[in-house]
Amino acid sequence: MNWDQVEGKWRELKGKAQAKWGDITDDEWHSTEGRREQLVGLVQEKYGRAKEVAEREVDEWLRTL
């Protein structure tokens, strides 16, 4: 799956993302609309990850879909 597909299926995939990153609020999930950079930023902010670590974590999540 690629990010274009994630954006197109965001309503379906949001629940899986919420299960992994439960500290992110519903409003924050809604604002990402499945965009990778916004998701990486939220993971960085909420979990105190370095950008490279957050990017790797988000990409690993994508591979599990």
N, C-alpha and C positions, 0 to 999 in steps of 0.2 A: 504494500500500500504506500502511496506517496502523499505529500501534503495537500495536493489538489483534491484527492479523494477524501482525506480527513476533513477538509473544509466543507466538502459537499455532504458528508455524512456526520457532521459535527453533533447534531441532535442525538444520533444513535450512539456515538462514541464518547460523548461527554460523560456518561455514567461510568465508563471504564476508567476514564481519566480521574474522575472524582474518587473512585475507589483507591487509586494509587496516591493521589495528592489530596487528601481529605481536608487539609487546612485552608484550601482555596475556597472562597465563598461563591455562592450561586451567581451573584452579580459579576464577580470577576470571571467566572467561567463564561458567562454570557458575553462579556466584552471581548474575549479572545476570539470568538467565532471560529475556532479551529486553526487560527494562524500560529505558526511555529514560533516566531519571534516573541509574540505576546505570551505564549505558554512558557517559553524559556525564561522570560522576564519574571513571570509569576513564581516559577519554581525557585529562581534566584532569590527573589524578595522574601517569600514565605519560609523558605527552608535554609536561607543563608548560604546557598551554594555559589561557588565561583561560576562565571559564565560558561566556561568550558565544561565543567562538571554538570551543570544544568542542561547544556546542549546534549551531552552524552546520555544523560538520564532520559531526556525526552526522546531522543533517537532510539534508545533501547526499548522504550515503551512502544514506539511506533512499530518496531520489528515484531512485537508480540501480538499485534493485531491481525 
